[in-house]
Amino acid sequence: MLDKTAIVAILKNVCPRTGDFSRRRRKLNNDEGINMKIKTMALAALVSLAVSACATEQKTDMANVLDAKGLQAIFKQGGGTCTWKTGSTEGQDFYYSTDSKSGGEADRNIGADTMQGTWALKGNQLCVNFGSEECSTLEKAGKKKYKANFGGKAYDLGC
């Protein structure tokens, strides 16, 4: 029966590099450490890119939201007309400047039905009231095209 020392001596003679187990273990541990550092750095870089992409997307959306002056420019003549669509419902709003250039009475046509209400520009929001007041910012979506959110519903507007 061979003892441990004899086996190590035989291995050193047959394959000199296999006998130095401690050196191989140190190198292996060092390589694993380097691989772990690379994986950690790669993960950090991916998280960084994801966060910056979200921030950029949020900035882009906010950049398209009209400020008070941009909103007033749509209604610069005082009042106006906007067609809109939310889900499968389409309609047309007519804004009349009965109080000022930035507010007054409104008519909402949905098919053959007409509702009467009011409208007003409040800061950077368009507020309409056809039974209850709902306000929304307008996000530019194209030439004379906007996106709004009244009462939790997304609207596509053409004004």
Stockholm file with secondary structure:
# STOCKHOLM 1.0

chainA/1-159         MLDKTAIVAILKNVCPRTGDFSRRRRKLNNDEGINMKIKTMALAALVSLAVSACATEQKTDMANVLDAKGLQAIFKQGGGTCTWKTGSTEGQDFYYSTDSKSGGEADRNIGADTMQGTWALKGNQLCVNFGSEECSTLEKAGKKKYKANFGGKAYDLGC
#=GR chainA/1-159 SS CCCHHHHHHHHHHHCGGGGCHHHHHHHHHHHHHHHHHHHHHHHHHHHHHHHHHHHHHHHHHHHTBCCHHHHHHHTTTSCEEEEEEETTEEEEEEEEEEEETTEEEEEEEETTEEEEEEEEEETTEEEEESSSEEEECCEEEETTEEEEEETTEEEEEEC
#=GC SS_cons         CCCHHHHHHHHHHHCGGGGCHHHHHHHHHHHHHHHHHHHHHHHHHHHHHHHHHHHHHHHHHHHTBCCHHHHHHHTTTSCEEEEEEETTEEEEEEEEEEEETTEEEEEEEETTEEEEEEEEEETTEEEEESSSEEEECCEEEETTEEEEEETTEEEEEEC
//
